[in-house]
Amino acid sequence: MRTTKAGLRDFVTNNRHAIRLTVDSRAPMNPLRVSGLLKTYRRQVDNMQEFIREADAVKHQMESVVDAFRHVLRIAAFQGLLQSNGFATPPSILMQNSPEAGVKAGIGEDRQISLPRVDEPLVEGICLEALDMLNDFGAPLKIFGLLREVVPGRQVEIVRLMLAMNRVEFRVARLLIELTPRSQLTNPLARRKRYEGISPAQMAAMEADIAEVSHDYLSAASTHGSEMLNLIAATSYFDRLLNNPKLVRYLARNFARQLEVFQNLLDFREARYKKHPPQAGS
């Protein structure tokens, strides 16, 4: 059973193990070496960029197919064919009336994400919201010592990133904190670690790069689930529709470009399955 925030606060305040976890959990004295920092940085940025590209591809496919279907659905003869052949109830995502409606449905522009505001009191420097999100994930104890180095909103942002990437790991947390802007440190005047071979200008560039990629990643992750459901619903509908000879002949004669868009959607689905095969039992 999930712990409530009130219960979590009492637990952290009164439990001897939890008090040791927060009070004595200082940042380890052996920080990432240069090679480890750069390797972790490159891997995380590459993984996030790959996810963003895939999410953008899904978004583009859905925008294209919604626009194409809206175009042919204006034709009364096509509506009649859909009705007579059992396709009169398309998925709701295909019935959007305008690109603006598509945005509201989750297939449009990115949602701005700013540093979360955290007003609740901390427990020994640890944000309860961050603790609550990590409650079910068995996070390494060393992570909590790292989180105390940054402000509560940044703690929450770092935890959201790790959970979204399914990488609740010390190395990842250390990277994100090393590349946290000074203004988001608990002590903005604290001396930052220096890495031999990495200049302050390079560190600043890495900090800006990972901030931008993290913003885009969280934005994509916030809508990707609903977009994938829309993709599944649309591909299922067109899989059946394009197996109907009457509808295919009509589209081929009158709407060849739109028919190509519908077929491209199914090809896109197949390409995704080859790259990400469904798990057994799913």
Disulfide bonds with the S-S distance in Angstrom:
none
